[in-house]
Amino acid sequence: MKKNDNKGNRSSLSDGYSDFNSSRKAIYFSIAAILSYMIIGTAVFANWVDGWSTVDALYYIVATFTTVGYGDLSPVTPGQRVFGIFFAIFGILVLGNVALGIVFDQLINSFQKTQSDSKKSSQDKFMSK
């Protein structure tokens, strides 16, 4: 039987991934999606809601995105409230998309690694006969 290509029994960080760059891209996309959501929300609420500073708007966006909702800041006019509702729903979709993207990326990598290991094992058995 063929020995593992790793030197000794050490394993590297990328041993469990068939495509480490794909995982990295998924993480970068996730970070970009969350940052975009926060930047857009902060800009809209800081410029649209009277009396809110940029820090207040960012605080409201983070509290809404994380579903904490302290209630100390809230949109006042009906238009602002409707926008806040849709922005909160959009935040849930962004967070769900990020989470599912990372989970599915890990599942695909795990499946590909299992297939590769199975194929290699079959080839090793065939070659040893």
C-alpha positions in Angstrom: 0.0 0.0 0.0 1.2 3.5 -0.8 2.3 5.8 2.0 0.6 9.2 2.4 2.4 12.0 0.5 2.6 14.1 3.7 5.9 14.1 5.4 5.4 12.3 8.7 1.9 12.5 10.1 1.6 16.2 9.9 -1.4 17.6 8.2 -1.7 21.0 6.6 -4.6 23.4 6.8 -5.7 22.6 3.3 -5.8 18.8 3.7 -9.6 18.7 4.2 -10.3 20.9 1.1 -10.2 19.8 -2.5 -10.2 23.4 -3.6 -8.9 25.7 -1.0 -9.2 28.8 -3.3 -12.9 28.1 -3.6 -13.3 28.2 0.1 -11.4 31.4 0.3 -13.5 33.0 -2.4 -16.7 32.0 -0.5 -15.4 33.7 2.7 -14.3 36.8 0.8 -17.7 37.0 -0.9 -19.4 36.6 2.5 -17.4 39.4 4.1 -18.0 41.7 1.0 -21.8 41.0 1.2 -22.0 41.8 4.9 -19.8 44.9 4.6 -21.9 46.1 1.6 -25.1 45.6 3.6 -23.7 47.6 6.5 -22.2 50.4 4.4 -25.4 50.9 2.3 -27.6 50.8 5.4 -25.5 53.2 7.3 -25.3 55.6 4.4 -29.1 55.5 3.9 -30.1 55.9 7.5 -27.4 58.5 8.3 -28.6 60.7 5.5 -32.4 60.0 5.6 -33.3 59.9 9.3 -33.1 63.4 10.9 -30.8 63.6 13.9 -28.9 60.3 13.3 -25.2 60.5 13.0 -23.2 58.0 11.0 -22.4 56.1 14.3 -26.1 56.0 15.2 -27.0 54.6 11.8 -24.2 52.0 12.0 -25.4 51.1 15.5 -29.0 50.7 14.2 -27.9 48.6 11.2 -25.7 46.2 13.4 -28.5 45.9 16.0 -31.0 45.1 13.2 -28.7 42.8 11.3 -27.9 40.7 14.4 -31.6 40.7 15.3 -30.8 42.2 18.7 -33.0 45.2 18.2 -32.5 47.2 21.4 -35.2 49.7 20.4 -33.4 52.8 21.5 -33.1 54.0 17.9 -35.9 53.5 15.4 -37.1 55.1 12.2 -39.8 57.7 12.7 -41.7 58.4 9.5 -43.8 55.7 7.8 -41.5 55.7 4.8 -38.4 55.2 7.0 -40.2 52.4 8.8 -41.2 50.6 5.6 -37.6 50.9 4.4 -36.4 49.6 7.7 -38.7 46.6 7.4 -37.5 45.7 3.9 -33.9 46.4 4.9 -34.2 44.0 7.9 -35.7 41.3 5.7 -32.9 41.9 3.2 -30.4 41.5 6.0 -31.9 38.1 6.9 -31.5 37.1 3.3 -27.9 38.3 3.2 -27.0 36.5 6.4 -28.8 33.3 5.2 -27.1 33.4 1.9 -23.7 33.9 3.5 -24.3 31.0 5.9 -25.6 28.6 3.3 -22.8 29.6 0.9 -20.1 28.6 3.4 -21.9 25.4 4.5 -22.5 24.3 0.9 -18.9 25.1 0.0 -17.7 22.9 2.8 -20.1 20.1 1.8 -19.0 20.2 -1.8 -15.3 20.2 -0.8 -15.9 17.3 1.6 -17.8 15.3 -1.1 -15.0 16.0 -3.6 -12.4 14.9 -1.2 -14.3 11.7 -0.4 -14.6 11.0 -4.1 -11.0 11.6 -4.7 -10.0 9.4 -1.7 -12.3 6.6 -2.9 -10.8 6.8 -6.4 -7.3 6.8 -5.1 -8.1 3.8 -2.8 -9.5 1.9 -5.8 -6.5 2.7 -7.9 -4.1 1.6 -5.1 -6.0 -1.7 -4.7 -5.9 -2.3 -8.5 -2.2 -1.5 -8.7 -1.3 -3.8 -5.8 -2.9 -6.9 -7.5 
